[in-house]
Amino acid sequence: MKLSKAFFQTVGIVVMLAQLPEDETLKSQEMSARMQVSHSYLLKIAKKLKDAGVIASSASKNGGYSLAKKPEEISFLALFDAVESGEDFHENFDVEIAQGIFITPTLIEEKSNRLIDLLNEAEQAYRERLANHKLSDILPSDADGKLIQIDWQVILADDSKI
């Protein structure tokens, strides 16, 4: 299993939004420009995050995206579930391979089931680890532990001068 680019873009989106000063939003164009990713792809990810209740959007001249929850309430599992396929780890298991390597139907069934059990256990452990880690675990903070806020408008204005 490998994580998709969408997952890493998801993390980028929520990190940027988490660092916004209170009551500020960030436009999708601004995020895609800063992250140097496709704007249309970022919009698809943002929609999934909005549908999952992770981010909120406001449609106005000064609107944009913001977090819908506090960073310590957003688990990496919520991010993963919002954008990944939802397929089980063993979704693409091909029993025909087992039929070719095991001699009897009993062995085929027994060993195939054991492999699926192992993969289910691995997936459960993976999901539990993601659930136990929050967005706040990776956000930069000052010496007092307070989240560092970033005025993305200033950063983006500086980026455009380059």
Solvent accessible surface area in square Angstrom, and as a share of the most:
residue,aa,sasa,rsa
1,M,139,0.62
2,K,176,0.75
3,L,49,0.24
4,S,41,0.26
5,K,160,0.68
6,A,9,0.07
7,F,12,0.05
8,F,123,0.51
9,Q,23,0.10
10,T,0,0.00
11,V,25,0.14
12,G,20,0.20
13,I,0,0.00
14,V,0,0.00
15,V,29,0.16
16,M,10,0.04
17,L,6,0.03
18,A,7,0.05
19,Q,10,0.04
20,L,14,0.07
21,P,33,0.21
22,E,144,0.65
23,D,141,0.73
24,E,72,0.32
25,T,38,0.22
26,L,1,0.00
27,K,68,0.29
28,S,10,0.06
29,Q,104,0.46
30,E,35,0.16
31,M,0,0.00
32,S,8,0.05
33,A,67,0.52
34,R,99,0.36
35,M,46,0.21
36,Q,162,0.72
37,V,39,0.22
38,S,61,0.40
39,H,63,0.28
40,S,71,0.46
41,Y,84,0.32
42,L,0,0.00
43,L,69,0.35
44,K,129,0.55
45,I,4,0.02
46,A,0,0.00
47,K,126,0.53
48,K,95,0.40
49,L,0,0.00
50,K,97,0.41
51,D,102,0.53
52,A,51,0.40
53,G,30,0.29
54,V,2,0.01
55,I,3,0.02
56,A,41,0.31
57,S,50,0.32
58,S,56,0.36
59,A,113,0.87
60,S,77,0.50
61,K,181,0.77
62,N,129,0.66
63,G,7,0.06
64,G,9,0.09
65,Y,32,0.12
66,S,32,0.20
67,L,34,0.17
68,A,53,0.41
69,K,88,0.37
70,K,123,0.52
71,P,22,0.14
72,E,93,0.42
73,E,98,0.44
74,I,1,0.01
75,S,15,0.09
76,F,24,0.10
77,L,33,0.16
78,A,37,0.29
79,L,0,0.00
80,F,20,0.08
81,D,72,0.37
82,A,17,0.13
83,V,12,0.07
84,E,33,0.15
85,S,92,0.59
86,G,71,0.68
87,E,93,0.42
88,D,63,0.33
89,F,60,0.25
90,H,40,0.18
91,E,93,0.42
92,N,132,0.68
93,F,63,0.26
94,D,64,0.33
95,V,65,0.38
96,E,121,0.54
97,I,114,0.58
98,A,5,0.04
99,Q,99,0.44
100,G,67,0.64
101,I,114,0.58
102,F,61,0.25
103,I,153,0.78
104,T,56,0.33
105,P,109,0.69
106,T,98,0.57
107,L,65,0.32
108,I,28,0.14
109,E,111,0.50
110,E,91,0.41
111,K,77,0.33
112,S,8,0.05
113,N,74,0.38
114,R,120,0.44
115,L,71,0.35
116,I,44,0.22
117,D,70,0.36
118,L,81,0.40
119,L,53,0.26
120,N,63,0.32
121,E,99,0.44
122,A,49,0.38
123,E,24,0.11
124,Q,111,0.49
125,A,54,0.42
126,Y,64,0.24
127,R,74,0.27
128,E,89,0.40
129,R,158,0.58
130,L,29,0.14
131,A,35,0.27
132,N,109,0.56
133,H,77,0.34
134,K,65,0.27
135,L,0,0.00
136,S,43,0.28
137,D,87,0.45
138,I,87,0.44
139,L,19,0.10
140,P,58,0.37
141,S,57,0.37
142,D,63,0.33
143,A,114,0.89
144,D,135,0.70
145,G,56,0.54
146,K,137,0.58
147,L,52,0.26
148,I,74,0.38
149,Q,94,0.42
150,I,40,0.20
151,D,65,0.34
152,W,20,0.07
153,Q,83,0.37
154,V,84,0.48
155,I,55,0.28
156,L,26,0.13
157,A,49,0.38
158,D,71,0.37
159,D,48,0.25
160,S,92,0.59
161,K,160,0.68
162,I,182,0.92
